[in-house]
Each structure stands twice: as structure tokens, then as C-alpha cells.
Amino acid sequence: MFTGLISHRGRFHEFRRSRAELVIEVPPALSTRLEKGQSLAVDGVCLTVVARENDRLIFNLSKETLEKTTLARLRPGQELNLEPPATPETLLGGHLVTGHVDGLGQVLEVRPRRPGKRVKIKIEKEIRKFLVPKGSVAVNGVSLTVAELGTSYFEVELIPATLQETNLDRLRPGDRVNLECDIIGKYVYNFISGNRY
């Protein structure tokens, strides 16, 4: 479980074994904390550490992860949002984030909006049903508030702290982003819609 508050940034190093393994460079303070078998949210995707080589962490990538997230499209040196899992002592400053991506969005527009930026993201209807105005959404693992919601898009405000601490400051129109909707909202939708098994 994560909070959507990014604590570190890393960089994509390489793929191995035909993209079955992902290698990223992480800050020393993070690499020494994580051992084999522990989880790390990488751009909002929950991955398990399978090995460590100095300040590089290695993760297995499933076919599902490659198909449903942005990780298959990484470029060498690309900056990544990193968040280690929450502990019982962690302050829940964002919202409950599982690291299980619901789908991809596409950035339609990025415009200045003092003191930060406003971003408009195109979504599929499978995502739309879980979003509400002023509700929570994780974009590349970052906990954000839905500022505006349309039938096929939503908008978020990026404050200076978010722009400084995450890779969202690099978003451009056309970019794909990992989206995770609020888990509580998904449970409520499932219950109300009668999806009982």
C-alpha cells in the first residue's frame, strides 16, 4: 500500500531478458533500504525487487504490466517517480494507492496556472466511472485531486511542490500516464452496480 506522495526519483537504466526485467537507478538512501522481495511503486506501478546491484534495482515485468502501463515505453535516462510502501507509522497525506494501474490516460493539454500548472488528461470510459469531482486519482503514482471532470477527460492542478518533487513537471501533450482510481470509490461502484459473485 502507498500514499501517492513521492519520496524519491530514479532513472530508467535498461531492460533485460527481452523486457522481462527492468533495471532502474535509485538514490543511495533508497537502495540501501530495499531488499529482495520488497515492493516499490515505480511511476505508480507496484513492483517487487528481485535483485540489487549497488544503486540499481532489478524488477520482473509481467506481460500484464507491459501491456497495461507506460513501463514498456521507457527511454534510457527517463526520470521515474518512486515511493516505498507505507508503514503503520506513515502519515497518510495523499490517499490509499495500491500500485495496481487501472489504465492509461493521454495528456491533452498542459497550461500555466499560477502558481503551478493545470493538466488535462483524456480517459477511457472504464476509468471515467470511478472518478468524481474533487475526488482522488493517482497519475504516475502521484496523489492528485480531480479539479474538473468531463465525459472523456479530467483535469488536475499541479502545485509548485508537486512540480519540484515529481516527474509531472515534464508532462507534454501526447504523453501517456499511468492512472489509478481511488480504491474506495471502486469498491463502492462495484457494490452499487450489483457486481456480486
C-alpha positions as CSV (number, residue, x, y, z in Angstrom):
1,M,0.0,0.0,0.0
2,F,1.2,3.5,-0.9
3,T,0.1,7.1,-0.3
4,G,0.8,8.8,-3.6
5,L,3.3,11.1,-2.0
6,I,6.6,10.7,-4.0
7,S,9.7,10.5,-1.8
8,H,12.4,9.8,-4.4
9,R,13.1,10.0,-8.1
10,G,15.1,7.5,-10.1
11,R,16.1,6.9,-13.7
12,F,15.4,4.1,-16.2
13,H,18.6,2.2,-16.9
14,E,17.8,-0.7,-19.2
15,F,15.6,-3.7,-20.0
16,R,17.0,-7.2,-19.8
17,R,15.8,-10.6,-21.0
18,S,13.6,-9.1,-23.7
19,R,11.9,-6.6,-21.4
20,A,11.1,-9.3,-18.8
21,E,13.4,-7.4,-16.4
22,L,13.5,-3.7,-15.6
23,V,16.6,-2.0,-14.2
24,I,16.4,1.4,-12.6
25,E,18.9,3.7,-10.9
26,V,17.8,4.9,-7.5
27,P,19.2,7.2,-4.8
28,P,21.6,5.5,-2.4
29,A,19.3,6.3,0.5
30,L,16.6,4.2,-1.1
31,S,18.7,1.4,-2.5
32,T,20.0,0.5,1.0
33,R,16.5,0.4,2.4
34,L,15.1,-2.1,-0.1
35,E,15.9,-5.8,-0.1
36,K,14.9,-8.6,-2.4
37,G,11.2,-9.3,-2.1
38,Q,10.2,-5.8,-1.1
39,S,7.8,-3.6,-3.0
40,L,8.4,-0.2,-4.7
41,A,6.0,2.0,-6.7
42,V,7.6,3.0,-9.9
43,D,5.6,5.7,-11.7
44,G,2.6,4.3,-9.8
45,V,3.2,0.7,-10.7
46,C,3.8,-1.7,-7.7
47,L,6.9,-3.8,-8.5
48,T,8.9,-6.3,-6.4
49,V,12.6,-6.1,-6.1
50,V,14.3,-9.3,-7.4
51,A,17.9,-8.1,-7.1
52,R,20.1,-5.1,-6.3
53,E,23.3,-4.1,-8.0
54,N,24.8,-1.2,-6.0
55,D,22.4,1.7,-6.7
56,R,20.4,-0.2,-9.3
57,L,17.3,-2.2,-8.6
58,I,16.0,-5.0,-10.8
59,F,12.4,-6.0,-11.1
60,N,10.5,-8.6,-13.1
61,L,7.9,-7.3,-15.5
62,S,4.8,-9.4,-16.3
63,K,3.1,-9.4,-19.7
64,E,0.2,-7.7,-18.0
65,T,2.4,-4.9,-16.6
66,L,4.0,-4.3,-20.1
67,E,0.6,-4.2,-21.8
68,K,-1.3,-2.1,-19.2
69,T,1.3,0.5,-18.1
70,T,3.7,3.0,-19.5
71,L,6.8,1.0,-18.4
72,A,7.2,-0.8,-21.7
73,R,7.7,2.7,-23.4
74,L,10.5,3.9,-21.1
75,R,13.5,5.6,-22.7
76,P,17.1,5.5,-21.3
77,G,17.6,8.1,-18.6
78,Q,13.9,8.8,-18.2
79,E,13.0,10.1,-14.8
80,L,10.7,7.9,-12.6
81,N,8.6,8.7,-9.6
82,L,9.4,6.3,-6.7
83,E,7.6,5.6,-3.5
84,P,8.4,2.8,-1.0
85,P,5.4,1.1,0.7
86,A,3.6,2.8,3.6
87,T,4.2,1.5,7.1
88,P,1.9,1.8,10.1
89,E,3.8,4.9,11.1
90,T,3.4,6.6,7.7
91,L,1.3,9.8,7.6
92,L,-1.5,9.4,5.1
93,G,-1.0,12.8,3.4
94,G,-2.3,11.6,0.0
95,H,-4.8,8.8,-0.4
96,L,-4.7,5.0,-0.4
97,V,-2.8,3.8,-3.5
98,T,-2.3,0.2,-4.3
99,G,0.1,0.5,-7.3
100,H,-2.3,-1.5,-9.4
101,V,-2.8,0.6,-12.5
102,D,-6.4,0.8,-13.8
103,G,-5.5,2.1,-17.2
104,L,-3.6,4.7,-19.3
105,G,-4.5,8.3,-19.9
106,Q,-3.2,10.7,-22.5
107,V,-2.1,14.3,-21.8
108,L,-4.2,16.6,-23.9
109,E,-3.1,20.0,-22.6
110,V,-0.6,21.5,-20.1
111,R,-1.1,25.1,-19.4
112,P,0.3,27.6,-16.8
113,R,-2.0,28.3,-13.9
114,R,-0.4,30.3,-11.1
115,P,1.3,29.2,-9.0
116,G,1.7,25.9,-10.9
117,K,0.2,24.2,-14.0
118,R,-3.1,22.7,-15.0
119,V,-3.1,19.4,-16.9
120,K,-6.0,17.9,-19.0
121,I,-5.9,14.1,-19.4
122,K,-8.0,12.1,-21.8
123,I,-9.5,8.9,-20.3
124,E,-11.5,5.8,-21.5
125,K,-15.0,5.2,-20.1
126,E,-13.7,2.3,-18.0
127,I,-11.7,4.9,-15.9
128,R,-14.4,7.7,-16.0
129,K,-16.9,5.7,-14.0
130,F,-14.5,5.7,-11.0
131,L,-13.8,9.4,-10.9
132,V,-15.7,12.2,-9.1
133,P,-15.2,15.9,-8.9
134,K,-12.8,16.7,-6.0
135,G,-12.1,13.0,-5.7
136,S,-8.6,11.4,-5.7
137,V,-6.7,9.9,-8.6
138,A,-3.1,8.8,-8.9
139,V,-1.2,10.0,-12.0
140,N,2.1,8.2,-12.4
141,G,1.8,7.4,-8.8
142,V,1.2,10.9,-7.6
143,S,-1.9,11.5,-5.5
144,L,-3.9,14.4,-7.0
145,T,-7.4,15.9,-6.8
146,V,-9.8,15.9,-9.8
147,A,-10.3,19.6,-10.4
148,E,-12.6,19.2,-13.4
149,L,-14.3,16.1,-14.8
150,G,-15.8,15.8,-18.3
151,T,-17.2,12.8,-20.1
152,S,-13.8,11.8,-21.6
153,Y,-11.3,13.8,-19.6
154,F,-10.3,15.1,-16.3
155,E,-8.1,18.0,-15.1
156,V,-5.7,18.3,-12.2
157,E,-3.8,21.2,-10.7
158,L,-0.1,20.7,-10.2
159,I,1.2,22.9,-7.4
160,P,4.9,24.0,-7.2
161,A,5.8,21.3,-4.7
162,T,4.4,18.6,-7.0
163,L,6.3,20.0,-10.0
164,Q,9.5,20.1,-7.9
165,E,9.3,16.7,-6.3
166,T,7.9,14.5,-9.2
167,N,8.3,13.9,-12.9
168,L,5.0,15.5,-13.7
169,D,6.8,18.8,-14.5
170,R,7.9,17.0,-17.7
171,L,4.5,16.2,-19.0
172,R,3.7,17.3,-22.5
173,P,0.6,16.9,-24.8
174,G,0.6,13.4,-26.2
175,D,2.4,11.7,-23.2
176,R,0.8,8.6,-21.7
177,V,0.4,8.4,-18.0
178,N,-0.5,5.6,-15.6
179,L,-3.8,6.1,-13.8
180,E,-5.1,4.5,-10.6
181,C,-8.5,5.5,-9.3
182,D,-9.4,5.7,-5.7
183,I,-9.8,2.1,-4.3
184,I,-12.7,3.1,-2.0
185,G,-14.6,4.5,-5.0
186,K,-14.0,1.3,-6.9
187,Y,-15.4,-0.8,-4.0
188,V,-18.5,1.5,-3.8
189,Y,-19.1,1.3,-7.5
190,N,-18.8,-2.5,-7.5
191,F,-21.3,-2.8,-4.7
192,I,-23.9,-0.3,-6.1
193,S,-23.7,-1.7,-9.6
194,G,-24.5,-5.2,-8.3
195,N,-21.3,-6.9,-9.3
196,R,-21.7,-9.7,-6.7
197,Y,-20.0,-13.0,-7.3
